[in-house]
Amino acid sequence: MRSESQPDQALATGSDPLNPLNELTTLRAQVARYRAAFELSGPGQALVGLNGRFLEVNASLCQILGYPAADLLARHFNDITHPDDV
């Protein structure tokens, strides 16, 4: 039973926060939405680590830059940045 002082998280997330299986299902749905938004995005997108290495790139970025994903993932952000912009 929930106390009156706790917000009803089930309404906000669509699942019962006390049920780990529902929480896992909700997290999987959120990851799937993120993946789709990242991969299907028209603008080029990348996740870059603090060390400047590409962690993930989408197909649009590969097309814009003219590199296959495997090549970008092996590069540093500075490798594709004009020296005046570094």
BAVO-703851 format. One record per residue (C-alpha): x, y, z; residue in one letter. Coordinates in steps of 0.2 Angstrom, whole numbers, plus 5000, padded with zeros to 4 digits. Example, Ala and Ser with C-alpha at 12.3 -4.5 7.8 and 13.67 -1.06 7.14 Angstrom:
BEGIN
506249785039A;506849955036S;
end
This chain:
BEGIN
500050005000M;500750174995R;500750315008S;499950485004E;501650575005S;502350474990Q;501950524972P;501050394962D;502550344951Q;501450214943A;500450344934L;502050444929A;502950294922T;501550174917G;502250034928S;502249994947D;503950044954P;503849904967L;503849774953N;505649744946P;505049664931L;503949814926N;505449934930E;506549824918L;505149834905T;505050014906T;506950034905L;507049924890R;505650034881A;506650194885Q;508250124878V;507350064863A;506650244860R;508350314863Y;509150194850R;507850234837A;508050424840A;509950414838F;510050284824E;508650354813L;509050544816S;509250644800G;510650754808P;512250674811G;512550624829Q;513950544839A;514350504857L;516150554861V;517050504876G;517950624887L;519550574879N;518950634862G;518650454855R;517050414846F;515950294856L;514450284844E;514050364827V;512450364817N;512250324799A;511950514795S;513550564802L;514450434792C;513650494776Q;514050674780I;515850644784L;516150514771G;516850384783Y;516150204788P;515650184806A;517150074809A;518350204803D;517550344814L;517550234829L;519350204827A;519650394827R;519850544838H;518650694837F;520150794832N;520550684818D;519050754808I;519050924815T;519851074805H;521451134814P;520751304816D;519251234825D;520151124837V;
end
